[in-house]
Amino acid sequence: MVSSAFETVLLNVDRGVAHVLLDRPDKRNAFNVQMRDDLFQVLEAIRDDPEVRAVLISGAGEQAFCAGADLSEFGTAPSQAIARQGRWERDVWGLWASIHKPFVAAMHGYVLGSGVEMAMLCDLRIASEDAVFGLPEVGLGMIPAAGGTQTLPRILGVAPALDLLLTGRRIAAGEALDLGLVHRVVAKERLWETAGELAEQLAARDPQLMSAAKTAVSQGTDIPLEAGLALERRLALRLALRS
Ligand code: COA
């Protein structure tokens, strides 16, 4: 097992699975500028390490997967605009979306703001029964900026995405399952085991197949069906011609 400890994120690679732990439990794993920098390095390591064939992301502590952006960095110095500028300079979300390895999110407790948005950048989302989801940004004088306005409508559909984004209301795990925001809900004591087994199953699969399937879906979503079918044909042919 290879372990790397950053200030706010822990990374362990074990049997092909990169375990990424958001590690600010005292602050409900709120996403701050340090976490952005740490996550950026972690994602680069995941992208570049051929030993990593699947990723499992979770949050430390009993209370939260991630309680959203660190509000203590907003509205003070640096100002909200400067804090956000800093986030954009390192395009952690663009990097995340460009990695064609399967990501699994294991979510418990509070999953708010960028917590939801990080989950949306994952391919499979497992929640425990205690999970509570919400996008409170509009009530805080901003809009989501970790991809949420784009990923939510693509995954849930426009109507439920607008409901969550415009009202900021919190929803329980059961409603999240009904909306398609999560794939599965399990008892809290089974969350990490269930998500870990899933990540191990994905890691055991042919990485080129995982990558091609993910590419076909993510690139195919935004193009006409005809172009999507051509994309699928190209990817399938490339796989068939592997020596
Ligand atoms: N940014 C910065 N600090 C946060 C935070 C956030 N988004 N969420 C929680 N914290 C900190 C609290 O300030 C507190 O720190 P302290 O112990 O130094 O005072 C600690 O985490 C625990 O928070 P607390 O509110 O006491 O825990 P709780 O379990 O009662 O409630 C939440 C948890 C998540 C419901 C509540 O903290 C909350 O509403 N947080 C803000 C969520 C939010 O609006 N996020 C922004 C999304 S854009």
Boltz pocket constraint, residues with backbone or C-beta under 6 A from the ligand:
constraints:
  - pocket:
      binder: B
      contacts: [[A, 25], [A, 26], [A, 27], [A, 28], [A, 30], [A, 31], [A, 63], [A, 64], [A, 67], [A, 68], [A, 69], [A, 70], [A, 71], [A, 72], [A, 110], [A, 112], [A, 113], [A, 114], [A, 136], [A, 137], [A, 140]]
      max_distance: 6.0
